[in-house]
Amino acid sequence: MKNKRHRACPRYTPRAIRPAGVLLAVAGLLALPVLHAQDRSEPAGAEVRPRVGLVLSGGGARGAAHIGVLKVLEELRVPVDAIAGTSMGAVVGGLYSAGHTAAEIEKIMTSIDWQDAFQDRPSRADLAFRRKQDDANFLVQLPLGLQNGEFVLPHGLIQGQKLHQTLRALTLPLSGVEDFNNLPIALRVVTADLETGDTVVIDSGDLATAMRASISAPGLFTPVEVDGRLLVDGGIAENLPVDVARAMGVDVLIVVDVSFPLASREKLDSPLQISNQMVAILIRRETERQRATLGPRDIVIDPQLGDASSANFSRVQAAIDKGEAAAHELSQRLADLAVGEAAFGSYQAARRAARAGKLPRIDFVRVDEASRPYARSIHATLDPLVGQPLDVNRVETKVEELYGLGNFEMLDYRLVRIPAQDGAWGLDVQARRKSWGPNYVRFGLNLQDDFEGNNSFNAAARFIVTEINPLGAEWISDVQIGENPRLFTELYQPLNYGSRFFIAPQLEFEIRSVQVLDEADRIAEYRVRTYGGGVDVGREFGNWGELRAGLRRGAGKSRVRIGDPTLPPSEFDIGQYFMRLGYDKLNNVNFPRRGQSMTLQWLASRTGLGDDTDADNVTFDWLIARSRGRHTFILWTTAGTSLDSDDAAVESFFPLGGFFNLSGLPPDSVSGPHFGITRLIYYRQIGRPGPGFLNVPVYAGMSLEAGNVWQERSQASFDSTIKDGSVFLGLDTLLGPLYLATGFNDGGQTAFYLFLGRTF
């Protein structure tokens, strides 16, 4: 970004931002909230109308009331010459300044999936396939970096990538406008310097970045760096920028204040409420000082929003209606600023014209200096757009594809023009590595209790070392303790830059339990210990699939844990090759609502490779999810067979039993060389979703299951399956999916579960 002018507001001495930890995030939530003024020369003798300035405060979701005010101004034909906005006021004001009408902004704000916008990661379907595999077993959603042996947290709980790209798409036609005085309506965006506490007024540069900076609630959103300054939500410094608007040379101000009101004593009943009150007092004090400077001609609009939450974006329409009602109450005073129908029509037409131009052809893609380490990856992804007319949706898809690799804290682009190159248009791309990277750690938990004294627990961590070389190599290492200890390490090495082919050498050690049963009676339980290594080669297909094949060599030992203690331990050798095809387009691995996944694997043991036997196992897993409203239906089928079942070793048997795997039976209570199970699962999201990262969806559901294990494939039939079912309550928590469930089957057996961890 070049040629920007940022200034500390001259009427203020720097005010230090008080460190308040989590309270700053609350402060941000509370504070969250078009051609250049035309030369409207009037006919000789006509009265020159006053220049009108619009002041829009911060207030988070409450800031949607600004849209209602704009609707009334358009209804009364009141033109606006200048806008000063803070936080959500900067977003609404910025979109209006960019030429969007009030009705268009209303449609934008009410159609945005705010829950998704505040989820920083791309939708799971858009993640790189390897990152989806991280999700499969390492479900704790807290992102952590690992630097110099210490855990490192992000600068904000939300990086703001999705929100930034939304703002980028909405303002793209005006990307070439550097001076905010040259927007359809002159604009000032108010932010705060996180280091000094100064008010920073942005009057030039990149409009989307300015708006994104102004809503960066400290502790919630990552600060935005502009010209070496860390900028955050302007509400913590100047939530109602009256003086900023007046400095734009206006004659009369329309001031819309949606600041959060102070709570009464009765509501100050918790530490959080008291902390909120403290922050609100600090913001309100500066707001009142600004309001005291208003003159008799200025108009103040106070939408009656009550104690509506600044974080509740599910009630955007209600806030818009409140703003409209408040403006109508002052319609007589506002009408004094109105112009004739022809003049207002010309005013609106000029604003629309700024966004009506045809989008240019993309002639080049370039990256800024700080993005050089990622230049090849960026060019490999975006260069196919060169020579094509700009398609915003296609650009967004490509940016999401890059961001889905999981390496970036911010990935942004601007539409730029180079006059010296015959006016060529292109994309200027900025990529910033995660500040807590390039090494990361993810955790996984698995807990199961059947309320009969049987329980199991596993805790795991995955360490990911990225950017090992220019080709994008990664080194992952898994450590698991508990019922099934496991150590695993793999080096993932692409074979060429931008290539989807890879090689992956690996080592693994694992201990697991295998039960031997006669009908439903457990005869013995073996503790099986294996270790070995191998090398895989494969190819990724976009972000949806992977074909992988490889060789395995190793050894193992099994001993009786439960059963006849005189049975000697057995040792065995492993020599295998395998092939696996994976497909994954699920939107969520915990409680999928749409998409599907599939895995098909062939595992071949061969004496020629050092194995004790020649055997072939084939497994298949397919799941499809469909939703309508809050209702979700899942069809899920899993099957496996040992092609040489007469020689199948106990350690290769397939187990069934447990939640969603014949829920009426205890976990792994039946096993054999052949198995199959189909489930039909239904659940409904209950309760109202929470804001952003505080959201913990709750589901109530049931399942119908039919499956069994067989000693011979010829025995497999629907009539021989066990029919089970379950009812459950599930929560999609930060630690992973949590279930409280009861299972039952057609034989009268029941089981109860408290289950934390992956089920699908």
N, C-alpha and C positions, 0 to 999 in steps of 0.2 A: 504494500500500500504506500503510495507516494503522494506528495503535495497535499497532505492533510494539515489542517490547522486546528489544534486543540488548545484550549486555554482554560486556566483556572478562572472561575467566575470572579470578576474584579471587585465585587462588593463584599467578598468574604475573605477573611483570613483563614489559612489552613486549619481544619479541625481534625484532630486525630480520630481515627475510627477505633472505638473501644473494643479490645479483644473480648469476645463473649462466646467463643466456641460455637456450640450448637445454636446459641441465641442469635448469632449472626444469620444463620439459615432461616430462623424464624423472622428476623428482621427483614430479610429479603422477601420472604413470602408476604409479609405485611405490606412491603413497599412495592412488590411486584405490580406489581400492578397487574393538477398539481404543476403546472408550469410555474416558473418563477413568477412572483406576484406580477401580474400583467400590467402593462402601461395602459390603464383603462382611461384614456383621455375622454372627457365628456364634451358634448356639444357646447358651443359658446353660450354662456349665460346659465348653463346647468349647474346645479349645486354639486360640488365635489364631495363624494361620500367619504366618510372616515375610513382609515385603514384599520382592519379588524385583526386582532391577534387572539389566538386560541391557546389556552394553557390547560394541559391535561396531566393530572397527577398520577403517581403510581398507586397501586392497590391490588396487584395480582388479578385474580378472577373478577374482583369488583370493578376493575378497569373496563370490563365489557360495557359498563354503563356509558362510557364515552361514545360508543357507537349509537346508542339511542339519542344522545344529544346531537350528533352529526345528522341523524335522520331528520330531526326537527329543523335544524339549520337549513337543510336542503328543502324541506317542505315550505319553509318561510322565505326561501330565496335569499339567504344571508351568505354572502361570499366571505371566505376566510383568506387573509393575505399572508399570515405568518402563524406558525405553530411551534410551541415549545412543549416538549413532553418528557416525562420521566418514567422509566420502567414500562409498565403496560401502557401508560400514556404515550410513551415514545413509539411503541409498536403500532398502536391504533393511529396515532398522529403521523407516523412514518408512512403507513399504507395510504392514508388519506392524502398526504403530501405527494405521494408517488402517483396519484391519479385515480386510485380506486374510489368508487362511490361508497356512501354509507351502506347501501343495500349489499354491495359486493363484499364489504368488510364483514357485515353481519353473516353472510353466507359462509365466508371463510372461517370465521370464529366458531360458528355453530356446527360446521361440518368437520373440523379438525378433531381427530381422535386424540384428545389431550392426554389420556392415559398412556397411549403409545408414544406421543411426542415427548413425554417426560421419562420414557424408558430409553436410556441412552444407546443401548446396543441396537444394531439393525434387527429387524425381525429375524427370528431364528432361521427361517427359510432362506434368508439372504446371507447367512454366515458362510464362510469357507467350510468345506466338508470337514477339515481337521478340527476346526473350532466346534463343530457340532459333536464330534467325538469326545471332546472335552466335556461337553454338556451331558453326555450319556451317563457318566459315573461320578463326575465331580461337580456336585450340584449347589454347593454353597455359593451364593451370588455376590458375595463381597469381593470386589477386585483388589488384589494385593500385588505389589511389586516386590522384588527382592534385589536390594542394592547393598553391596559391601557387607553382606551377612545380616542385614536388617530389613524388616518389612517396611514397605513404603506405601502410603495411601494416595489416591488421586487428590488433586486440588479441590475437587468438588464431587459430590455424589453423582451428579449428572454432568456429562461433558458437553451436552447441548448440541450434538451433531445433527440430530433429526430436526430440532427446532431451527437451527441455523440454516439448514438446507431448505426448509419450508419458507423462511424469510427470503432466502436467495432466489428461489423460483418466483416468488411474488413480486420481486423488485428487479428481475433480470432485464426487462426492457430499458431500465434507467441505469444500467451498469456504467455507461460512459459518462454519467454526470458526477463530477468530482466536487463541485461547489454546491452545497445544499441550498444556496440562494437561487440556483438555476433549476431546482425541482419545480414541478407544477405549482406547489405552494412552498415558500421559503420555510426551512425547518431548522430547529436546534434540538439536539438529543443530549439529555443530561445524564452523565455518569459520575462515578466517584473513583478517585485514585486510591487503590487499596493500601499503598505504602504511606501516603501522606495524609489521606483524608480529604484532600482538596476536591471541590466540585470541578468537574471537567465537562465543558460544553463542547460537543462535537458539531462543527459547522461545515465539514467537508470530508471527503474520503469515500469510503464504501458504506452505502446506506444499510445493507444487511448486517454488516459487522457492527455498525453503530447501534442498531436496535438490539442486536444480540448482547452487546456489552451492557446496555442499560437495564436489561432484565436479569443480569447475572447475580442472583442472590448469593452473597458470600456464604460459603460452606455448603450450599446446595448446587449451584452451577459453578463450573470452572471459570475463573477470571479470564478476560479476553485481553491479550497483549496487543496494544496499538502504539506504534512509535516508541517502544521501550517502556510503556507504562502499563501496569496491571489495572484494568478497569473493571468495575463491578457495578451493581445496581445503584443507580443514581438516587434512589429513595433514601439511602442512609445519609446522604449529604444535603439534598435539596429535593424534597418530594413534590413540591408545588412551585415550579420555576417561574414565578410572576416576573421577577426582575430580568430574567433571561428573555422573556417574550417582549417586555417593554423596551429592552435594548435593541430590538429589531425594528424600531421606528414606527410603531403602531400608535394609533390614536385612542383606541378603546380595546379593552380586554374582555373576553368571555372566559371565565375561569371555572373549570369543572374539577371538583374536589371529591375523590372517592376514598380518601384515607380511612384507615380502620379506626373506629371510634374507641375511646377509652372505656374500659369495662367498669361496671359498678362493683361495689364492695362484695356483694353477694356472689359474684362470679369469679372473684379472686380466691379460688378455693384449692389451688394446686400450685406446685412450683412452676409448672409450665405456664399457667395462666399469669402468674406474677411476673415471670420473665417476659412474656409477651407484653404485659402492661408497661414494663420498664422501657422496652424498645419503642412501643407506641407513644409513650410520653416524649421520648427524645425526638421522634419524627414529628409529632404534633406540635411541639414547641417551635420548631423552625417553620412549620406550615402556618401557624398563627402569625408569626412575624411577617411572613410574606403577605398574608391576607390583609394585615394592617396597613400595607402600603397602597392598597387599591383606592381608586378615586370614585366619585359619585357616578361617573358615566360607566364604570366597569360593572359587569354583570357576573355574579357568582351563582353557580348551579351546584346544589348539594343533593345528589340522588339519595333517596331514603332507602338505603341498603341495609339498615339495621346492623346486626352482628353477623351478616353473611360472611362466610369465610373467604379470605383472600386466596385460599388454595383449592376451593371447590369449583373446578372448571366444568362440573356436570350441570351447573346452573347458570351458564353463560346467557341463555335467552332471558331468564328472569332478570338478570342485571341490566341487559339491554332495555327491557321494558321499563325498569325503574328509571333509567337515564332518560328515556323518552318522556315519561310522565313528568319528571322534574323539569325538563326543558319546556314542556307545554305550559306548565304553571307560570313561566316567565315569558310566554310567547309575545305578550304585548310589548315588553321592553325589547325583546329580540327583533320584533318586526320593525322597530325604528331603524334597524341596520340593514333592512332588506333593499334589494334593487328590483328593477322591473323584470318582467318575464324574459324579454329579449336579451337584456344584459346578462341575466343569470344563465340563460341558455348558452350564450357565447362563452361565459366563464367555464361552464361544465364541459363544453365541447373542446376548449383548449386543454383542459385537464385530461380528457379522454385521448386526445391526439398524442399525448406524450407516450402512451402505452400501445398505441394502435399500429405503430410501424411494423413492417415485416422483419422478422428475425433474420439476421445475416447468415451467410455461409461461413463455416468454420475453416479458416485457412491454415491454422497452426495450433499446436499445443505446446506450451512452455511451462517450466517449473521455476519457482524462485530459488535463490541461492541456498536457503536453509533446507530445501527439499531435495537437494542433489543426491543424497544417498538412495532416494526412492525414484529417481528420474526414470530408470529403465522400466520399472514396474508400472509407473504412471503412463509412460508412453506406450507400453505394450497394451494397456487397457484402453486408453483414450484416443490413440492415433487413428483407429478405424473410423472416428468421427470426422476426421479432416477431409475436406472436400464435399461434405454433406451440409445441407441446410440445418441450422441449429434446431434440435429437437430436445426440448427441456426434459421430457420424460426419459428419453434415451440417455441424456447426460446424467440424470439422477440415478438411473439404473447402474451405469458404469461407476459412478462415485460410490454407490452402495456396495458394489462388488469389491472395490478396492478397500473400503472401510471394513468390510466383512472379514478381511484377512486377520483383523484383530491387532494390528500393529500401531494404529494411529489414535491419537487423542483428538486430533482435528484434521479433517480433510475437506478443503474448500476450493472453490474456483470462482473466477470472475470473468466476465465477458469484456475483452479489451480490444482497442483498435489502435493500429500503428499507422498514423498518417504518412510516415516516410516510406512505407511499403505499400503504396497505392491504396491506403486506407484499409489494409487487411484486418480482418476480425479473427480473434482466436480466444482460446481458453488459457487463462493464467491460473495455474494450479499451485496451491500451498498445502503441504503435508507436514504435520508435526507428530513426531513419535510420542507415544504415551510417556508422560513425565515420570511415571513410576516404573517404566520399563528400562531395558528390553527383556529383563528376566522377570518371570511371574510365577505365582504359586496359586493353586486352586485346591480347595478342600472338598472332601466328600464324607458323608456320614450314612451309616445304615444301622438301624436299630429295629429289632423285631421281638415282640413279647406276646405270647399266646394266653397270658393270664392263668397258666397252669404250671408255672415254674420253669417253663422252657423259654429261653431268650437267647439272642445272639446280638453281637455288636461288632461293627467294623468302622474304623476311621482311616481315611486315606488322604494323601496329599499328592498333587502332581506339580512337579517343578518343570517349568518351560523356559528354555534358553533360546531366544530368537536372534535373528540377524547375525548368525555365526559367520556367514560369508556372503558375498554379493548375490549368490544364487538363491538366498533365502532359506538356508538350512536351519533346522530346528533340532534341539536335543530335549527330549522329554524323559523324565524319570518319575516313576510312581512308587510310593511307599504306603503300604497298608498294614495296619495292626488290628488284632481282634480275633474273631472266630476263624477268619481265612487270611492269615498273613501272606503278603505278596511284595516282591520287589521286581521292578521292571524298568528297563531303560532302552530307548530307541533313538537312533540318529536318523532324521528324515532329511534326505539330500536330493533336491531336484537335480535332474541331469543336465539342464541347460537353463539359461535365463529365460523366464517366461514359459518354460516347458512344463507340461503337466505330467511328464514321466518322472519317476523318482526311484530311489533305492533306499532301503531302510534296514540296516543291520540292528540286531537287538539281543538282549539277554533277559532271562526271567527266572525267578524262583517263587514257588507257590506251595502252600499247604492248604488242603481242603478235606472235607469229610464226604465219604460215599457210603450210603446205606444199602444193605442187602436185605431184601424182604421176601417173605413167603406170604402171598396174598397181602393182607394188611399188617401182618406181624413182622416186626423187625427182627431178623435173625442175627445180624451183626452190623457194626458200623466200623468202617475202615478210615484211618487217617492216612491220606495219601500226600506224599511229599515229592515234588518234581522240580528239576532245575535243568536249564539248557539254554540254547541260543539258536539263532538262525539269521537269515537274511531274506528280505522281501523285495520284490520289484512290483511296480504298478503304475497305474495311470489314473489321474483324477479327471472327472467329467464335469466341467463347470463347477458349481458349488453344490451339486446335488448328488454326486455319486463317485464311486471309486471301484476299480478293479485291481485286485492285489493277489499275487501268488508268491509262494516262498517255500523255503526248506527249513526244517527244524531238526536239531540233534540234541539229545539230552538223556537223562536217566532219572529214575525215581525209585521210591521205596514206599511200600504200604504196610501198615501194621494194624492189628485189631485193636480198636479203641473200646468197643462194646461187643461182647460175645465171648466165645470160647477163648480163654487166655492162653491155651496151649498151642493155638494156631501160630505157626512161625511167621515172622515178617517175610514179605516177598520183595524182591528187587526186579526191576525191569529197565529195559533200554528203550529209547524213543528215537525213531528215525522216520520222519514224515515229510510229505509235501502237501501243500494245500492251495486252493484257489477260492477267493471270496469276492462276490459282487455285492456292493452296498449301495443303497439308494435312500436318501433322507430329505424330505421336503416338509417335515412336520413343523408347525409354527411354535410348538412348545413340547419339550420332552417330559415335563411333569404332568400336565393336564392338556394334552393336545386337543385343539378345537378344529383344526383343519389340516389338510395335507396327508401324506402317507409316507411310510418307510418300508423297506424290504431288505432282507439279507439272505443270500443263498451261498452256502459254503460246502465245499467238498474237501474232506480231510482223509488223506491216504497214508496208512502206515505200511512200510515196506522193509522186509528183512534185508534187502539189498542196501538200504540206507542205515542199517544197524538196529532196526526194530526187532522185537521178539516175535512179532506175527505180521502177516499180511492181512490188512483189514481196511475197509472203506466206510466212512461215516458221512452222511449227507444230512444237512439241517437247512430248514427254511423258516423264515419268520416274515410275516406281512401284516401291516396295520394300516388302516385307513380311518380317518376322522372327518366327520362332517357336522356342522353346527347350523342352527337357526336360532337367532336371538341368544338367549341364555342356555339353550338346550343343545347338548352334544351327544352324538351317537358314534360309537367306535366298534368296528369289526376287526378282530385280531385273531390270526391263525398262526400256530407254531407247530412244526412237525420235525421229526428226525428219525433216521433209520441207520442201523449197522448192516451194511450189505453182506457181511460175513458174520451173522449173528451167532453161529455155533462157536466161533472162536473169539467172540467179543469178551474183553477183559472187564472186570467189575469197574475199573476206573473209567471206562468209556461208556457206562450206562447213563441213560437220560433220566433225571428225576422229575417227578411231579408232586404237587401238594403245596399248599400255602396260598396266600392271597393272590387272586386272579389266576392261579394255577391249580384249580380244583380247590376252591376256597373252603369247602367243608372238611378237608383233610389237613392234618398237621403238615408243616413244611417238609418237602422231600420224603414223604412217607411211602411213596411207591416209585419204583425205578425199573428200567428194563432196556433192552437193546433197541426197541422201537417205541415211538410215542407220537401222539398227536393231540392237539387241543384247540378248540375254537371258542372265543368269547364274544359275546355281545354286551357292550358296556354302555350305560346311559348315565349322564350326570347333568346337573343343572347348577349354574352359578347362583348362589344365594347371597343376599346382602348387597350393599352398595359398595363398589370398589373405592379404595382409598386413593389419595393423591400420590402419583409418582412412585418413589421407592418405598413409601409407606404402605403401598397396596399389598394386601395379603388376601387374594381371592379365596373364597370358601365355596365348596361344592358338596352337594348331596347327590348320591347316586346308587346304582345297583348294577349287578352283573348276572348274566346267565352263561354257564360254562359247560362244555361237554368235551371229555377227553379221557385218555387212559394210556397205560404202557402195556406192551405186549411182548411175549417171548418170541413169537413168530409173526412175520408180517401178515401171514394168511389169517391170523386171528383178528386183525384190525377190521372193525366195522362200527357203524353208528350204534347198533344194538348193544355192543359190548362196552360202550363208553360209560363213564360215570358222569351223572348230571349233577352239577353243583351250581351254586349261586352265592351272591353276597349283597349286603347293603352296607353303605359306608358314608362317612363324612370325611372330606378331604380339605386340607389347607395347603396352598402353594406358598410356603414360607421361604425366608432367606436361606434357611438351612437345607431346603429341599422339600419334597412333598411329604406331608404328614397325614396319616390315615388312622381313623378309629373305625373298625369294621367288625362285622360278624359274618361268618360263612356257614353254609349248610349244604347238604346233598340229599339225593333221593334215598339214601340208606339210613337217614335219620341222624347222621353225624353232624356235629356243629363245631365251630372253632371261632375264637375271638382273637382280634389282632390290634395291637398298637404298633404301627409301622411307620418308620421314617426312612425314606430312601426311594430309589427308583423302582417303579413297578412295570412301566411300559418298555 
